[in-house]
Amino acid sequence: MTLNLPRQRDGQPAPYVLVVVGTDVHRFDRLVGWLERWHAERPGVRLVLQYGHSRTPALPEATPFLGHEELQRAMAEATLVVSHGGPATITEARRTGHLPIVVPRDPTHDEHVDNHQQLFSRRLGAAGMVRLCETEADLVAALDEGLADPARFVLAADPGRPDPRAEAVARVGAVIDDLVARRVRQRAGGRRG
């Protein structure tokens, strides 16, 4: 998939939203439907959707998978990045300077085996590291907000920091470590008695 940004009449690139659902074998049809409805009302927005194993979307630029380099280019060019709750995708979006809009997969909809994406995404949302969206209304609001003021979804570069990528990875790693430790404590507590 060649990612050529269309131009608006004023010569500026059209708004470009990249959505990445990852490679998990579970379908994420709920998010696909939300995006189809949102995009139908905003045909001037370029929407590229990497939909994985979900149903094929009724969108002009949908692809099941993107290679790593292609994904990096797409993220670098995007106005906004929407991600499932996968740590690697969230980290990549942040590394390319985006505050990702995150829609975690929900196991009650058969989108994953457990609720780890919800727990992880909620923790990152509470820390201000992602824009968490767990409903269609949340997603529509975040996308419309981001298109109205894209700067709100750009991570500011701080030249005084030694390596912002290492810092982002360390912060995400700390959240993962905390969630794993909690899960271990919960399981250990359930075995007593």
C-alpha positions, 0 to 999 in steps of 0.5 A: 500500500503506497501512502500518498497524502491527498491535498486539500484545495489550499495545498495542505495535506488532507487530514489523515487518520491511521487505525491499527488493530494489530495482528491478533487472531480475534476479530475487532468488528466493533471498531471497524463498524464505529470507523465506517459510521464515523468516516461516512459523515467525514468523507474528506478525511483520509482513513487508513485502517489496518484491520487484521483478522476483522471483517473486511471494512467498507472503506477505501483504504483498508488493508489486513496487515502492514509491514513494520517499515510501512507501519512506521511510515504511515504513523509518521505521516498520520495526523492522528493514530488510533490503536488497539490496546496492544503495548507494542503499537501504543509504544510505536505511536508514541515513539513517532510523536503521537498521543495515541487514541486507544480502543482496547479490545473487549473479551466480552465481545470475543475480541481477545482472550482476557481483559489485559488490553482494557487494564493496560489502556485504562492505566495508560489513560489515567497517566495521560499517556493515551486518549482512552476510548471505550465507547463509540461516542468516546472515539467520535469525540476524540477523532473530531477533537483531534482533527479540529486541533491536531496539536492536542494529540502530538507529543511535545519533543523536549531536546533536554531529554537524553532519549525520549524513546527510551523514556517512553519505553521505560514508562510503558514497561513500568506500567506492564510490570505493575499490572503483571505484579498485581495479577500475580498477587491476585492469583496468589491471594486466590489460592489461599484459604 
